[in-house]
Amino acid sequence: MGAASQSVSGPAPPPGLTTTRAPFIENARANGEIYIRQPYQLYSDENQETWGRLLTRMGPRWSRYANRRYLEGLERLHLSPARIPRLEDLTRFMAPLTGFRSRAVSGYVPSYLFFDCLRRREFPTTITIRDGAHLEYLPEPDIFHDVAGHVPMHTDPAFAEALVRFGEAAAAAAERARDIGDPHEKLRALTSKIRGMSRFFWFSVEFGLMRDAADGLKVYGSGLLSSFGEIAHAIDAPGVRRVPFSVEEVINQPFEIDHYQPLLYVVESFDHLFELVGELERWIRDGKLDDVAPGEPAVSETDLESFLTG
């Protein structure tokens, strides 16, 4: 009976909040909970050690490749390799500067809800951390990507305002979709809008480069800032195309997530990024995102529903 029972139930899940192996997260998802708490006591010693390894090895890369606003944000947040940060501590440092706070989530947040969080100055933050045996690529965010990649720039007022404006652009997309009477046309146009916005976000907030007048070309995209290999590849690799950011080009440019990016777009400053997001919002209101080029990323029914009901 004991052996048969063990084979049916399987081994007990490992302790901790390791990505893809965290019962706390699986239970939250099963219950339909998107917004959760950070159960700090569940982090294992291995989780803490993984955080420290990730943070320590990225330090020299950030010093060399990251933009100065990001480095200033790191100083403000006081991230320590000794322990995974508590989200309430991050908020305590961010809120007086930009009004932003970190909000724990159980994983994927449907598109409209994600952008609406930004509009309300909340950043959906994953609380699990990757397996220490696989420090490099992850198919989904973890707390290192979200906190070390994104959050330092949320201390910068100009960048924070650009994120808020993203949320306003999403609200404009939802409003315009609701005004379309024909159900088929509504879904077609909304799918196009979401795809265009996702591409814009990918090539700016996730994989953006910035040309600093004093320091030259630097990284500000969080996907690059949280990747030990790709942050150097983005700046140094001769095969990467690095071109000025164009709204028209970006919204029509498909991307793939499972390899280093061969094409990156360059902004001049966070004020420039804010202006570009404003241009994106105007394009949405004018219907210029209703027919973007097909291709990646795919738009799920969950994302569509979030815009129609959000």
C-alpha positions, -999 to 999 in steps of 0.1 A, spaced: 0 0 0 28 24 9 47 19 -24 15 21 -44 4 52 -26 37 69 -31 37 62 -69 3 77 -72 9 109 -53 45 114 -63 72 130 -43 64 160 -22 70 193 -39 103 210 -30 102 239 -5 104 274 -17 89 297 -44 108 283 -74 93 292 -108 70 263 -121 74 244 -88 56 265 -62 24 250 -48 14 285 -33 13 299 -69 -5 269 -84 -32 271 -57 -36 308 -64 -40 302 -101 -64 274 -96 -85 298 -75 -84 324 -102 -63 348 -81 -42 372 -101 -33 396 -73 -17 379 -43 6 385 -13 43 378 -11 46 349 14 81 357 23 85 329 47 82 304 18 114 314 2 139 286 7 177 289 13 182 279 -23 159 306 -35 178 332 -15 211 319 -28 199 320 -64 189 357 -59 223 365 -46 241 348 -74 220 365 -100 224 400 -85 262 396 -79 271 384 -113 251 411 -130 268 440 -112 298 444 -135 275 441 -166 252 468 -153 281 491 -146 293 487 -182 261 485 -202 232 500 -182 220 535 -186 227 560 -158 191 564 -148 189 526 -141 221 527 -121 207 556 -100 176 536 -94 196 506 -82 212 529 -56 179 541 -45 164 506 -40 193 492 -19 190 457 -34 211 433 -15 225 399 -26 219 387 9 181 384 5 153 386 -20 136 420 -15 103 424 1 79 442 -22 67 466 6 103 477 9 106 484 -28 74 504 -26 87 524 3 116 535 -18 97 541 -50 65 558 -39 79 591 -27 98 594 -60 72 585 -86 41 571 -68 48 536 -82 44 505 -61 51 468 -67 20 446 -66 25 408 -62 9 386 -89 5 349 -94 19 350 -130 5 361 -163 -17 392 -161 -41 397 -191 -30 426 -213 -56 452 -203 -53 445 -166 -15 448 -169 -16 482 -187 -43 494 -164 -21 486 -134 6 509 -150 -20 536 -154 -26 534 -116 11 534 -109 12 497 -99 37 473 -114 26 436 -115 55 418 -99 62 381 -100 72 366 -67 88 333 -77 125 329 -86 140 308 -113 157 274 -105 193 280 -95 205 254 -119 192 275 -148 203 311 -143 199 322 -179 169 321 -201 133 318 -187 102 316 -208 83 336 -182 92 364 -158 105 358 -123 112 382 -94 147 388 -106 135 399 -140 107 420 -126 126 436 -97 162 439 -110 152 444 -146 122 467 -143 119 483 -109 150 505 -107 137 527 -135 103 531 -118 122 555 -95 128 578 -124 99 604 -129 102 606 -167 102 568 -172 73 564 -147 52 589 -166 59 569 -198 45 538 -181 14 556 -169 9 569 -205 10 533 -217 -19 526 -195 -38 556 -209 -30 543 -244 -46 509 -235 -77 527 -222 -79 545 -255 -77 512 -274 -105 497 -252 -127 527 -257 -122 527 -295 -130 490 -297 -162 494 -277 -174 520 -303 -172 494 -332 -206 479 -337 -198 449 -359 -185 420 -337 -162 406 -363 -146 440 -371 -144 448 -334 -123 416 -327 -102 421 -358 -93 457 -350 -88 450 -313 -65 421 -321 -44 444 -343 -43 471 -316 -31 447 -289 -5 432 -312 8 467 -321 9 478 -284 27 446 -274 54 451 -301 59 487 -289 62 476 -253 86 448 -263 110 470 -283 109 498 -257 104 488 -221 116 452 -225 144 455 -251 151 492 -256 184 509 -261 192 545 -253 218 568 -268 233 588 -239 249 621 -249 278 615 -225 281 577 -223 271 565 -258 247 536 -264 233 520 -232 206 495 -222 173 504 -206 151 474 -216 144 451 -187 147 419 -208 183 430 -215 191 442 -180 181 409 -165 200 387 -189 238 382 -183 244 372 -219 221 394 -239 229 427 -222 265 424 -237 252 410 -270 228 440 -274 257 465 -273 287 446 -286 275 420 -312 283 431 -347 252 413 -361 226 432 -342 208 460 -360 203 491 -338 181 517 -354 163 548 -343 129 541 -327 100 547 -352 64 541 -340 53 531 -375 82 506 -379 79 491 -344 42 484 -344 46 464 -376 77 445 -365 71 409 -353 95 395 -327 104 361 -312 111 354 -276 133 323 -277 166 337 -289 187 369 -287 171 398 -305 187 406 -339 169 440 -341 168 467 -314 155 502 -314 171 533 -299 155 562 -280 173 594 -270 160 597 -234 130 588 -212 114 621 -222 117 609 -258 101 576 -248 72 595 -232 67 615 -264 67 582 -284 41 566 -262 20 598 -267 24 593 -304 12 557 -300 -19 568 -281 -27 593 -309 -23 566 -335 -47 543 -315 -73 570 -314 -69 577 -351 -73 541 -360 -37 537 -372 -32 505 -352 -62 488 -367 -42 471 -395 -7 463 -383 14 437 -400 5 400 -391 28 378 -371 41 375 -336 31 380 -309 -1 359 -309 -31 376 -292 -50 353 -269 -87 352 -262 -79 361 -226 -62 393 -238 -91 402 -260 -116 396 -233 -96 418 -209 -99 448 -233 -136 442 -239 -146 439 -203 -119 460 -186 
